[in-house]
Amino acid sequence: MEQFDLEEASGKSPYQSIVDGAASRLRPILVTTGTSVIGLMPLMLSGDELWFGLTVVLAAGLLGGTLLTLGVVPVLYSLLFKVKRA
């Protein structure tokens, strides 16, 4: 959301600031989530029941949070602040 405000402060329309802000955060969020999920893979593949369950829940939470961050937050922001397409 801070990125949306920074984009708008640079003179862009509210709609364009949401689109550009979400696009600029896409790569860092995907890379961070991807490396975290890949880092959990050895524990998931270890065969231990405790670690398998824990890593599956952690990976699913990270992936779910990523979808919320990249998909739901921009939509809710545009709905709450009544941003219309230009």
PDB file of N, CA, C and O in Angstrom:
ATOM      1  N   MET A   1       0.829  -1.185   0.000  1.00  0.00           N
ATOM      2  CA  MET A   1       0.000   0.000   0.000  1.00  0.00           C
ATOM      3  C   MET A   1       0.871   1.244   0.000  1.00  0.00           C
ATOM      4  O   MET A   1       0.518   2.261  -0.598  1.00  0.00           O
ATOM      5  N   GLU A   2       2.002   1.158   0.670  1.00  0.00           N
ATOM      6  CA  GLU A   2       2.909   2.300   0.669  1.00  0.00           C
ATOM      7  C   GLU A   2       3.416   2.576  -0.748  1.00  0.00           C
ATOM      8  O   GLU A   2       3.591   3.730  -1.140  1.00  0.00           O
ATOM      9  N   GLN A   3       3.649   1.511  -1.507  1.00  0.00           N
ATOM     10  CA  GLN A   3       4.113   1.678  -2.884  1.00  0.00           C
ATOM     11  C   GLN A   3       3.044   2.378  -3.725  1.00  0.00           C
ATOM     12  O   GLN A   3       3.375   3.178  -4.599  1.00  0.00           O
ATOM     13  N   PHE A   4       1.778   2.086  -3.472  1.00  0.00           N
ATOM     14  CA  PHE A   4       0.697   2.766  -4.193  1.00  0.00           C
ATOM     15  C   PHE A   4       0.745   4.259  -3.916  1.00  0.00           C
ATOM     16  O   PHE A   4       0.605   5.073  -4.829  1.00  0.00           O
ATOM     17  N   ASP A   5       0.943   4.616  -2.651  1.00  0.00           N
ATOM     18  CA  ASP A   5       1.004   6.032  -2.280  1.00  0.00           C
ATOM     19  C   ASP A   5       2.226   6.718  -2.884  1.00  0.00           C
ATOM     20  O   ASP A   5       2.140   7.870  -3.311  1.00  0.00           O
ATOM     21  N   LEU A   6       3.362   6.022  -2.924  1.00  0.00           N
ATOM     22  CA  LEU A   6       4.565   6.596  -3.522  1.00  0.00           C
ATOM     23  C   LEU A   6       4.378   6.838  -5.016  1.00  0.00           C
ATOM     24  O   LEU A   6       4.803   7.862  -5.551  1.00  0.00           O
ATOM     25  N   GLU A   7       3.737   5.882  -5.677  1.00  0.00           N
ATOM     26  CA  GLU A   7       3.477   6.044  -7.118  1.00  0.00           C
ATOM     27  C   GLU A   7       2.533   7.213  -7.378  1.00  0.00           C
ATOM     28  O   GLU A   7       2.717   7.971  -8.330  1.00  0.00           O
ATOM     29  N   GLU A   8       1.525   7.350  -6.528  1.00  0.00           N
ATOM     30  CA  GLU A   8       0.575   8.445  -6.703  1.00  0.00           C
ATOM     31  C   GLU A   8       1.230   9.795  -6.406  1.00  0.00           C
ATOM     32  O   GLU A   8       0.914  10.796  -7.050  1.00  0.00           O
ATOM     33  N   ALA A   9       2.139   9.822  -5.437  1.00  0.00           N
ATOM     34  CA  ALA A   9       2.840  11.065  -5.105  1.00  0.00           C
ATOM     35  C   ALA A   9       3.757  11.514  -6.236  1.00  0.00           C
ATOM     36  O   ALA A   9       4.089  12.695  -6.339  1.00  0.00           O
ATOM     37  N   SER A  10       4.167  10.571  -7.087  1.00  0.00           N
ATOM     38  CA  SER A  10       5.025  10.937  -8.210  1.00  0.00           C
ATOM     39  C   SER A  10       4.237  11.513  -9.387  1.00  0.00           C
ATOM     40  O   SER A  10       4.816  11.842 -10.422  1.00  0.00           O
ATOM     41  N   GLY A  11       2.906  11.636  -9.228  1.00  0.00           N
ATOM     42  CA  GLY A  11       2.107  12.309 -10.233  1.00  0.00           C
ATOM     43  C   GLY A  11       1.237  11.401 -11.087  1.00  0.00           C
ATOM     44  O   GLY A  11       0.600  11.873 -12.029  1.00  0.00           O
ATOM     45  N   LYS A  12       1.197  10.127 -10.786  1.00  0.00           N
ATOM     46  CA  LYS A  12       0.377   9.210 -11.575  1.00  0.00           C
ATOM     47  C   LYS A  12      -1.066   9.233 -11.088  1.00  0.00           C
ATOM     48  O   LYS A  12      -1.353   9.640  -9.962  1.00  0.00           O
ATOM     49  N   SER A  13      -1.962   8.791 -11.953  1.00  0.00           N
ATOM     50  CA  SER A  13      -3.367   8.693 -11.553  1.00  0.00           C
ATOM     51  C   SER A  13      -3.503   7.589 -10.503  1.00  0.00           C
ATOM     52  O   SER A  13      -2.659   6.696 -10.433  1.00  0.00           O
ATOM     53  N   PRO A  14      -4.548   7.644  -9.694  1.00  0.00           N
ATOM     54  CA  PRO A  14      -4.718   6.613  -8.663  1.00  0.00           C
ATOM     55  C   PRO A  14      -4.770   5.193  -9.238  1.00  0.00           C
ATOM     56  O   PRO A  14      -4.171   4.278  -8.673  1.00  0.00           O
ATOM     57  N   TYR A  15      -5.478   5.004 -10.351  1.00  0.00           N
ATOM     58  CA  TYR A  15      -5.557   3.672 -10.954  1.00  0.00           C
ATOM     59  C   TYR A  15      -4.190   3.215 -11.444  1.00  0.00           C
ATOM     60  O   TYR A  15      -3.780   2.083 -11.186  1.00  0.00           O
ATOM     61  N   GLN A  16      -3.490   4.088 -12.147  1.00  0.00           N
ATOM     62  CA  GLN A  16      -2.173   3.735 -12.674  1.00  0.00           C
ATOM     63  C   GLN A  16      -1.169   3.504 -11.550  1.00  0.00           C
ATOM     64  O   GLN A  16      -0.264   2.682 -11.693  1.00  0.00           O
ATOM     65  N   SER A  17      -1.315   4.212 -10.443  1.00  0.00           N
ATOM     66  CA  SER A  17      -0.400   4.001  -9.313  1.00  0.00           C
ATOM     67  C   SER A  17      -0.614   2.622  -8.687  1.00  0.00           C
ATOM     68  O   SER A  17       0.344   2.004  -8.223  1.00  0.00           O
ATOM     69  N   ILE A  18      -1.854   2.134  -8.667  1.00  0.00           N
ATOM     70  CA  ILE A  18      -2.119   0.790  -8.143  1.00  0.00           C
ATOM     71  C   ILE A  18      -1.525  -0.265  -9.077  1.00  0.00           C
ATOM     72  O   ILE A  18      -0.899  -1.222  -8.623  1.00  0.00           O
ATOM     73  N   VAL A  19      -1.724  -0.084 -10.377  1.00  0.00           N
ATOM     74  CA  VAL A  19      -1.198  -1.045 -11.350  1.00  0.00           C
ATOM     75  C   VAL A  19       0.327  -1.070 -11.303  1.00  0.00           C
ATOM     76  O   VAL A  19       0.926  -2.143 -11.233  1.00  0.00           O
ATOM     77  N   ASP A  20       0.958   0.104 -11.342  1.00  0.00           N
ATOM     78  CA  ASP A  20       2.416   0.170 -11.337  1.00  0.00           C
ATOM     79  C   ASP A  20       3.003  -0.270  -9.998  1.00  0.00           C
ATOM     80  O   ASP A  20       4.054  -0.910  -9.960  1.00  0.00           O
ATOM     81  N   GLY A  21       2.330   0.070  -8.903  1.00  0.00           N
ATOM     82  CA  GLY A  21       2.813  -0.342  -7.583  1.00  0.00           C
ATOM     83  C   GLY A  21       2.780  -1.844  -7.405  1.00  0.00           C
ATOM     84  O   GLY A  21       3.717  -2.432  -6.866  1.00  0.00           O
ATOM     85  N   ALA A  22       1.697  -2.472  -7.859  1.00  0.00           N
ATOM     86  CA  ALA A  22       1.600  -3.932  -7.770  1.00  0.00           C
ATOM     87  C   ALA A  22       2.622  -4.598  -8.687  1.00  0.00           C
ATOM     88  O   ALA A  22       3.225  -5.606  -8.320  1.00  0.00           O
ATOM     89  N   ALA A  23       2.816  -4.039  -9.872  1.00  0.00           N
ATOM     90  CA  ALA A  23       3.786  -4.613 -10.805  1.00  0.00           C
ATOM     91  C   ALA A  23       5.217  -4.480 -10.291  1.00  0.00           C
ATOM     92  O   ALA A  23       6.034  -5.380 -10.488  1.00  0.00           O
ATOM     93  N   SER A  24       5.522  -3.368  -9.640  1.00  0.00           N
ATOM     94  CA  SER A  24       6.883  -3.172  -9.144  1.00  0.00           C
ATOM     95  C   SER A  24       7.199  -4.071  -7.947  1.00  0.00           C
ATOM     96  O   SER A  24       8.367  -4.376  -7.703  1.00  0.00           O
ATOM     97  N   ARG A  25       6.196  -4.494  -7.209  1.00  0.00           N
ATOM     98  CA  ARG A  25       6.406  -5.375  -6.055  1.00  0.00           C
ATOM     99  C   ARG A  25       6.292  -6.852  -6.412  1.00  0.00           C
ATOM    100  O   ARG A  25       6.582  -7.709  -5.577  1.00  0.00           O
ATOM    101  N   LEU A  26       5.872  -7.166  -7.642  1.00  0.00           N
ATOM    102  CA  LEU A  26       5.645  -8.547  -8.048  1.00  0.00           C
ATOM    103  C   LEU A  26       6.907  -9.393  -7.933  1.00  0.00           C
ATOM    104  O   LEU A  26       6.894 -10.436  -7.280  1.00  0.00           O
ATOM    105  N   ARG A  27       7.976  -8.963  -8.550  1.00  0.00           N
ATOM    106  CA  ARG A  27       9.203  -9.764  -8.561  1.00  0.00           C
ATOM    107  C   ARG A  27       9.793  -9.976  -7.173  1.00  0.00           C
ATOM    108  O   ARG A  27      10.097 -11.118  -6.828  1.00  0.00           O
ATOM    109  N   PRO A  28       9.974  -8.926  -6.349  1.00  0.00           N
ATOM    110  CA  PRO A  28      10.539  -9.180  -5.014  1.00  0.00           C
ATOM    111  C   PRO A  28       9.699 -10.119  -4.161  1.00  0.00           C
ATOM    112  O   PRO A  28      10.245 -10.934  -3.417  1.00  0.00           O
ATOM    113  N   ILE A  29       8.388 -10.015  -4.259  1.00  0.00           N
ATOM    114  CA  ILE A  29       7.521 -10.880  -3.460  1.00  0.00           C
ATOM    115  C   ILE A  29       7.613 -12.319  -3.949  1.00  0.00           C
ATOM    116  O   ILE A  29       7.701 -13.243  -3.140  1.00  0.00           O
ATOM    117  N   LEU A  30       7.595 -12.520  -5.271  1.00  0.00           N
ATOM    118  CA  LEU A  30       7.688 -13.878  -5.803  1.00  0.00           C
ATOM    119  C   LEU A  30       9.041 -14.518  -5.510  1.00  0.00           C
ATOM    120  O   LEU A  30       9.106 -15.706  -5.196  1.00  0.00           O
ATOM    121  N   VAL A  31      10.109 -13.751  -5.607  1.00  0.00           N
ATOM    122  CA  VAL A  31      11.441 -14.291  -5.321  1.00  0.00           C
ATOM    123  C   VAL A  31      11.563 -14.672  -3.851  1.00  0.00           C
ATOM    124  O   VAL A  31      12.087 -15.739  -3.531  1.00  0.00           O
ATOM    125  N   THR A  32      11.093 -13.824  -2.968  1.00  0.00           N
ATOM    126  CA  THR A  32      11.161 -14.116  -1.533  1.00  0.00           C
ATOM    127  C   THR A  32      10.348 -15.358  -1.184  1.00  0.00           C
ATOM    128  O   THR A  32      10.816 -16.224  -0.445  1.00  0.00           O
ATOM    129  N   THR A  33       9.146 -15.444  -1.710  1.00  0.00           N
ATOM    130  CA  THR A  33       8.301 -16.607  -1.435  1.00  0.00           C
ATOM    131  C   THR A  33       8.911 -17.868  -2.037  1.00  0.00           C
ATOM    132  O   THR A  33       8.941 -18.917  -1.394  1.00  0.00           O
ATOM    133  N   GLY A  34       9.389 -17.763  -3.250  1.00  0.00           N
ATOM    134  CA  GLY A  34       9.986 -18.922  -3.913  1.00  0.00           C
ATOM    135  C   GLY A  34      11.195 -19.466  -3.179  1.00  0.00           C
ATOM    136  O   GLY A  34      11.325 -20.678  -3.002  1.00  0.00           O
ATOM    137  N   THR A  35      12.076 -18.585  -2.754  1.00  0.00           N
ATOM    138  CA  THR A  35      13.265 -19.058  -2.034  1.00  0.00           C
ATOM    139  C   THR A  35      12.892 -19.659  -0.688  1.00  0.00           C
ATOM    140  O   THR A  35      13.524 -20.615  -0.239  1.00  0.00           O
ATOM    141  N   SER A  36      11.881 -19.114  -0.047  1.00  0.00           N
ATOM    142  CA  SER A  36      11.450 -19.666   1.241  1.00  0.00           C
ATOM    143  C   SER A  36      10.844 -21.055   1.072  1.00  0.00           C
ATOM    144  O   SER A  36      11.134 -21.961   1.853  1.00  0.00           O
ATOM    145  N   VAL A  37      10.006 -21.222   0.058  1.00  0.00           N
ATOM    146  CA  VAL A  37       9.382 -22.529  -0.183  1.00  0.00           C
ATOM    147  C   VAL A  37      10.436 -23.548  -0.610  1.00  0.00           C
ATOM    148  O   VAL A  37      10.399 -24.696  -0.167  1.00  0.00           O
ATOM    149  N   ILE A  38      11.365 -23.147  -1.456  1.00  0.00           N
ATOM    150  CA  ILE A  38      12.443 -24.055  -1.869  1.00  0.00           C
ATOM    151  C   ILE A  38      13.321 -24.414  -0.676  1.00  0.00           C
ATOM    152  O   ILE A  38      13.795 -25.546  -0.572  1.00  0.00           O
ATOM    153  N   GLY A  39      13.540 -23.466   0.219  1.00  0.00           N
ATOM    154  CA  GLY A  39      14.324 -23.746   1.419  1.00  0.00           C
ATOM    155  C   GLY A  39      13.656 -24.733   2.355  1.00  0.00           C
ATOM    156  O   GLY A  39      14.336 -25.410   3.127  1.00  0.00           O
ATOM    157  N   LEU A  40      12.333 -24.827   2.299  1.00  0.00           N
ATOM    158  CA  LEU A  40      11.591 -25.777   3.122  1.00  0.00           C
ATOM    159  C   LEU A  40      11.556 -27.173   2.512  1.00  0.00           C
ATOM    160  O   LEU A  40      11.216 -28.133   3.204  1.00  0.00           O
ATOM    161  N   MET A  41      11.894 -27.309   1.246  1.00  0.00           N
ATOM    162  CA  MET A  41      11.799 -28.599   0.571  1.00  0.00           C
ATOM    163  C   MET A  41      12.634 -29.710   1.220  1.00  0.00           C
ATOM    164  O   MET A  41      12.136 -30.830   1.330  1.00  0.00           O
ATOM    165  N   PRO A  42      13.864 -29.464   1.651  1.00  0.00           N
ATOM    166  CA  PRO A  42      14.610 -30.564   2.287  1.00  0.00           C
ATOM    167  C   PRO A  42      13.907 -31.113   3.530  1.00  0.00           C
ATOM    168  O   PRO A  42      13.915 -32.321   3.764  1.00  0.00           O
ATOM    169  N   LEU A  43      13.310 -30.245   4.312  1.00  0.00           N
ATOM    170  CA  LEU A  43      12.572 -30.731   5.471  1.00  0.00           C
ATOM    171  C   LEU A  43      11.323 -31.502   5.045  1.00  0.00           C
ATOM    172  O   LEU A  43      10.954 -32.496   5.671  1.00  0.00           O
ATOM    173  N   MET A  44      10.684 -31.039   3.984  1.00  0.00           N
ATOM    174  CA  MET A  44       9.487 -31.714   3.506  1.00  0.00           C
ATOM    175  C   MET A  44       9.821 -33.111   2.981  1.00  0.00           C
ATOM    176  O   MET A  44       9.053 -34.055   3.164  1.00  0.00           O
ATOM    177  N   LEU A  45      10.955 -33.224   2.339  1.00  0.00           N
ATOM    178  CA  LEU A  45      11.348 -34.497   1.740  1.00  0.00           C
ATOM    179  C   LEU A  45      12.106 -35.412   2.699  1.00  0.00           C
ATOM    180  O   LEU A  45      12.492 -36.519   2.321  1.00  0.00           O
ATOM    181  N   SER A  46      12.320 -34.968   3.922  1.00  0.00           N
ATOM    182  CA  SER A  46      13.101 -35.765   4.878  1.00  0.00           C
ATOM    183  C   SER A  46      12.384 -37.036   5.304  1.00  0.00           C
ATOM    184  O   SER A  46      13.032 -37.988   5.738  1.00  0.00           O
ATOM    185  N   GLY A  47      11.076 -37.072   5.191  1.00  0.00           N
ATOM    186  CA  GLY A  47      10.324 -38.263   5.551  1.00  0.00           C
ATOM    187  C   GLY A  47       9.809 -38.269   6.971  1.00  0.00           C
ATOM    188  O   GLY A  47       9.032 -39.150   7.337  1.00  0.00           O
ATOM    189  N   ASP A  48      10.218 -37.315   7.778  1.00  0.00           N
ATOM    190  CA  ASP A  48       9.743 -37.242   9.159  1.00  0.00           C
ATOM    191  C   ASP A  48       8.334 -36.650   9.174  1.00  0.00           C
ATOM    192  O   ASP A  48       8.078 -35.633   8.531  1.00  0.00           O
ATOM    193  N   GLU A  49       7.432 -37.281   9.900  1.00  0.00           N
ATOM    194  CA  GLU A  49       6.032 -36.840   9.906  1.00  0.00           C
ATOM    195  C   GLU A  49       5.866 -35.438  10.480  1.00  0.00           C
ATOM    196  O   GLU A  49       5.093 -34.639   9.951  1.00  0.00           O
ATOM    197  N   LEU A  50       6.578 -35.136  11.547  1.00  0.00           N
ATOM    198  CA  LEU A  50       6.462 -33.818  12.165  1.00  0.00           C
ATOM    199  C   LEU A  50       6.925 -32.726  11.207  1.00  0.00           C
ATOM    200  O   LEU A  50       6.214 -31.741  11.008  1.00  0.00           O
ATOM    201  N   TRP A  51       8.101 -32.885  10.613  1.00  0.00           N
ATOM    202  CA  TRP A  51       8.636 -31.856   9.723  1.00  0.00           C
ATOM    203  C   TRP A  51       7.828 -31.747   8.443  1.00  0.00           C
ATOM    204  O   TRP A  51       7.655 -30.653   7.907  1.00  0.00           O
ATOM    205  N   PHE A  52       7.331 -32.877   7.948  1.00  0.00           N
ATOM    206  CA  PHE A  52       6.524 -32.827   6.731  1.00  0.00           C
ATOM    207  C   PHE A  52       5.268 -31.976   6.935  1.00  0.00           C
ATOM    208  O   PHE A  52       4.963 -31.101   6.125  1.00  0.00           O
ATOM    209  N   GLY A  53       4.560 -32.236   8.002  1.00  0.00           N
ATOM    210  CA  GLY A  53       3.347 -31.467   8.282  1.00  0.00           C
ATOM    211  C   GLY A  53       3.634 -29.998   8.499  1.00  0.00           C
ATOM    212  O   GLY A  53       2.908 -29.136   8.006  1.00  0.00           O
ATOM    213  N   LEU A  54       4.691 -29.713   9.236  1.00  0.00           N
ATOM    214  CA  LEU A  54       5.052 -28.323   9.517  1.00  0.00           C
ATOM    215  C   LEU A  54       5.423 -27.581   8.243  1.00  0.00           C
ATOM    216  O   LEU A  54       4.983 -26.452   8.024  1.00  0.00           O
ATOM    217  N   THR A  55       6.235 -28.215   7.402  1.00  0.00           N
ATOM    218  CA  THR A  55       6.667 -27.521   6.185  1.00  0.00           C
ATOM    219  C   THR A  55       5.534 -27.362   5.184  1.00  0.00           C
ATOM    220  O   THR A  55       5.493 -26.368   4.459  1.00  0.00           O
ATOM    221  N   VAL A  56       4.617 -28.315   5.126  1.00  0.00           N
ATOM    222  CA  VAL A  56       3.473 -28.166   4.223  1.00  0.00           C
ATOM    223  C   VAL A  56       2.613 -26.981   4.655  1.00  0.00           C
ATOM    224  O   VAL A  56       2.164 -26.195   3.821  1.00  0.00           O
ATOM    225  N   VAL A  57       2.389 -26.859   5.948  1.00  0.00           N
ATOM    226  CA  VAL A  57       1.589 -25.741   6.451  1.00  0.00           C
ATOM    227  C   VAL A  57       2.310 -24.414   6.217  1.00  0.00           C
ATOM    228  O   VAL A  57       1.683 -23.432   5.819  1.00  0.00           O
ATOM    229  N   LEU A  58       3.609 -24.377   6.460  1.00  0.00           N
ATOM    230  CA  LEU A  58       4.372 -23.141   6.226  1.00  0.00           C
ATOM    231  C   LEU A  58       4.375 -22.753   4.754  1.00  0.00           C
ATOM    232  O   LEU A  58       4.154 -21.589   4.420  1.00  0.00           O
ATOM    233  N   ALA A  59       4.621 -23.713   3.875  1.00  0.00           N
ATOM    234  CA  ALA A  59       4.653 -23.421   2.440  1.00  0.00           C
ATOM    235  C   ALA A  59       3.284 -22.967   1.948  1.00  0.00           C
ATOM    236  O   ALA A  59       3.187 -22.025   1.162  1.00  0.00           O
ATOM    237  N   ALA A  60       2.227 -23.635   2.406  1.00  0.00           N
ATOM    238  CA  ALA A  60       0.882 -23.232   1.991  1.00  0.00           C
ATOM    239  C   ALA A  60       0.551 -21.832   2.507  1.00  0.00           C
ATOM    240  O   ALA A  60      -0.079 -21.044   1.801  1.00  0.00           O
ATOM    241  N   GLY A  61       0.964 -21.525   3.715  1.00  0.00           N
ATOM    242  CA  GLY A  61       0.745 -20.188   4.257  1.00  0.00           C
ATOM    243  C   GLY A  61       1.494 -19.118   3.483  1.00  0.00           C
ATOM    244  O   GLY A  61       0.959 -18.038   3.229  1.00  0.00           O
ATOM    245  N   LEU A  62       2.724 -19.414   3.110  1.00  0.00           N
ATOM    246  CA  LEU A  62       3.500 -18.460   2.316  1.00  0.00           C
ATOM    247  C   LEU A  62       2.866 -18.238   0.940  1.00  0.00           C
ATOM    248  O   LEU A  62       2.762 -17.105   0.471  1.00  0.00           O
ATOM    249  N   LEU A  63       2.448 -19.320   0.308  1.00  0.00           N
ATOM    250  CA  LEU A  63       1.825 -19.187  -1.010  1.00  0.00           C
ATOM    251  C   LEU A  63       0.479 -18.479  -0.922  1.00  0.00           C
ATOM    252  O   LEU A  63       0.149 -17.666  -1.785  1.00  0.00           O
ATOM    253  N   GLY A  64      -0.290 -18.778   0.103  1.00  0.00           N
ATOM    254  CA  GLY A  64      -1.565 -18.084   0.293  1.00  0.00           C
ATOM    255  C   GLY A  64      -1.372 -16.608   0.573  1.00  0.00           C
ATOM    256  O   GLY A  64      -2.102 -15.769   0.043  1.00  0.00           O
ATOM    257  N   GLY A  65      -0.399 -16.288   1.399  1.00  0.00           N
ATOM    258  CA  GLY A  65      -0.100 -14.887   1.685  1.00  0.00           C
ATOM    259  C   GLY A  65       0.373 -14.132   0.460  1.00  0.00           C
ATOM    260  O   GLY A  65       0.072 -12.951   0.292  1.00  0.00           O
ATOM    261  N   THR A  66       1.112 -14.815  -0.392  1.00  0.00           N
ATOM    262  CA  THR A  66       1.570 -14.193  -1.631  1.00  0.00           C
ATOM    263  C   THR A  66       0.392 -13.862  -2.540  1.00  0.00           C
ATOM    264  O   THR A  66       0.325 -12.775  -3.114  1.00  0.00           O
ATOM    265  N   LEU A  67      -0.533 -14.808  -2.663  1.00  0.00           N
ATOM    266  CA  LEU A  67      -1.723 -14.545  -3.480  1.00  0.00           C
ATOM    267  C   LEU A  67      -2.542 -13.400  -2.916  1.00  0.00           C
ATOM    268  O   LEU A  67      -3.061 -12.574  -3.667  1.00  0.00           O
ATOM    269  N   LEU A  68      -2.660 -13.347  -1.606  1.00  0.00           N
ATOM    270  CA  LEU A  68      -3.392 -12.235  -0.992  1.00  0.00           C
ATOM    271  C   LEU A  68      -2.681 -10.911  -1.236  1.00  0.00           C
ATOM    272  O   LEU A  68      -3.318  -9.909  -1.559  1.00  0.00           O
ATOM    273  N   THR A  69      -1.365 -10.909  -1.082  1.00  0.00           N
ATOM    274  CA  THR A  69      -0.594  -9.675  -1.245  1.00  0.00           C
ATOM    275  C   THR A  69      -0.658  -9.154  -2.672  1.00  0.00           C
ATOM    276  O   THR A  69      -0.831  -7.955  -2.894  1.00  0.00           O
ATOM    277  N   LEU A  70      -0.520 -10.049  -3.635  1.00  0.00           N
ATOM    278  CA  LEU A  70      -0.462  -9.614  -5.032  1.00  0.00           C
ATOM    279  C   LEU A  70      -1.833  -9.463  -5.691  1.00  0.00           C
ATOM    280  O   LEU A  70      -1.970  -8.717  -6.660  1.00  0.00           O
ATOM    281  N   GLY A  71      -2.834 -10.152  -5.184  1.00  0.00           N
ATOM    282  CA  GLY A  71      -4.132 -10.113  -5.834  1.00  0.00           C
ATOM    283  C   GLY A  71      -5.202  -9.379  -5.066  1.00  0.00           C
ATOM    284  O   GLY A  71      -5.895  -8.529  -5.626  1.00  0.00           O
ATOM    285  N   VAL A  72      -5.347  -9.687  -3.803  1.00  0.00           N
ATOM    286  CA  VAL A  72      -6.469  -9.156  -3.027  1.00  0.00           C
ATOM    287  C   VAL A  72      -6.199  -7.740  -2.524  1.00  0.00           C
ATOM    288  O   VAL A  72      -7.104  -6.905  -2.534  1.00  0.00           O
ATOM    289  N   VAL A  73      -4.996  -7.460  -2.092  1.00  0.00           N
ATOM    290  CA  VAL A  73      -4.687  -6.136  -1.536  1.00  0.00           C
ATOM    291  C   VAL A  73      -4.908  -5.019  -2.567  1.00  0.00           C
ATOM    292  O   VAL A  73      -5.551  -4.025  -2.231  1.00  0.00           O
ATOM    293  N   PRO A  74      -4.407  -5.135  -3.798  1.00  0.00           N
ATOM    294  CA  PRO A  74      -4.694  -4.055  -4.756  1.00  0.00           C
ATOM    295  C   PRO A  74      -6.177  -3.885  -5.054  1.00  0.00           C
ATOM    296  O   PRO A  74      -6.656  -2.763  -5.219  1.00  0.00           O
ATOM    297  N   VAL A  75      -6.898  -4.992  -5.121  1.00  0.00           N
ATOM    298  CA  VAL A  75      -8.340  -4.901  -5.396  1.00  0.00           C
ATOM    299  C   VAL A  75      -9.060  -4.239  -4.234  1.00  0.00           C
ATOM    300  O   VAL A  75      -9.886  -3.352  -4.449  1.00  0.00           O
ATOM    301  N   LEU A  76      -8.766  -4.648  -3.012  1.00  0.00           N
ATOM    302  CA  LEU A  76      -9.399  -4.032  -1.847  1.00  0.00           C
ATOM    303  C   LEU A  76      -9.033  -2.557  -1.728  1.00  0.00           C
ATOM    304  O   LEU A  76      -9.877  -1.733  -1.374  1.00  0.00           O
ATOM    305  N   TYR A  77      -7.789  -2.225  -2.019  1.00  0.00           N
ATOM    306  CA  TYR A  77      -7.353  -0.828  -1.978  1.00  0.00           C
ATOM    307  C   TYR A  77      -8.177   0.010  -2.958  1.00  0.00           C
ATOM    308  O   TYR A  77      -8.636   1.103  -2.623  1.00  0.00           O
ATOM    309  N   SER A  78      -8.357  -0.515  -4.169  1.00  0.00           N
ATOM    310  CA  SER A  78      -9.119   0.247  -5.166  1.00  0.00           C
ATOM    311  C   SER A  78     -10.599   0.342  -4.786  1.00  0.00           C
ATOM    312  O   SER A  78     -11.249   1.344  -5.081  1.00  0.00           O
ATOM    313  N   LEU A  79     -11.131  -0.688  -4.139  1.00  0.00           N
ATOM    314  CA  LEU A  79     -12.532  -0.639  -3.715  1.00  0.00           C
ATOM    315  C   LEU A  79     -12.735   0.305  -2.536  1.00  0.00           C
ATOM    316  O   LEU A  79     -13.685   1.087  -2.521  1.00  0.00           O
ATOM    317  N   LEU A  80     -11.848   0.234  -1.552  1.00  0.00           N
ATOM    318  CA  LEU A  80     -11.999   1.080  -0.373  1.00  0.00           C
ATOM    319  C   LEU A  80     -11.802   2.561  -0.672  1.00  0.00           C
ATOM    320  O   LEU A  80     -12.468   3.413  -0.084  1.00  0.00           O
ATOM    321  N   PHE A  81     -10.885   2.864  -1.587  1.00  0.00           N
ATOM    322  CA  PHE A  81     -10.633   4.260  -1.909  1.00  0.00           C
ATOM    323  C   PHE A  81     -11.361   4.699  -3.179  1.00  0.00           C
ATOM    324  O   PHE A  81     -11.110   5.779  -3.713  1.00  0.00           O
ATOM    325  N   LYS A  82     -12.267   3.839  -3.652  1.00  0.00           N
ATOM    326  CA  LYS A  82     -13.123   4.138  -4.811  1.00  0.00           C
ATOM    327  C   LYS A  82     -12.335   4.637  -6.013  1.00  0.00           C
ATOM    328  O   LYS A  82     -12.652   5.669  -6.604  1.00  0.00           O
ATOM    329  N   VAL A  83     -11.306   3.882  -6.359  1.00  0.00           N
ATOM    330  CA  VAL A  83     -10.471   4.222  -7.517  1.00  0.00           C
ATOM    331  C   VAL A  83     -11.126   3.647  -8.759  1.00  0.00           C
ATOM    332  O   VAL A  83     -11.424   2.454  -8.825  1.00  0.00           O
ATOM    333  N   LYS A  84     -11.346   4.506  -9.738  1.00  0.00           N
ATOM    334  CA  LYS A  84     -11.967   4.099 -10.994  1.00  0.00           C
ATOM    335  C   LYS A  84     -10.904   4.026 -12.079  1.00  0.00           C
ATOM    336  O   LYS A  84      -9.902   4.741 -12.039  1.00  0.00           O
ATOM    337  N   ARG A  85     -11.137   3.157 -13.043  1.00  0.00           N
ATOM    338  CA  ARG A  85     -10.228   3.034 -14.186  1.00  0.00           C
ATOM    339  C   ARG A  85     -10.304   4.311 -15.016  1.00  0.00           C
ATOM    340  O   ARG A  85     -11.389   4.820 -15.297  1.00  0.00           O
ATOM    341  N   ALA A  86      -9.150   4.812 -15.398  1.00  0.00           N
ATOM    342  CA  ALA A  86      -9.105   6.092 -16.131  1.00  0.00           C
ATOM    343  C   ALA A  86      -9.598   5.958 -17.547  1.00  0.00           C
ATOM    344  O   ALA A  86      -9.622   6.941 -18.287  1.00  0.00           O
TER     345      ALA A  86
END
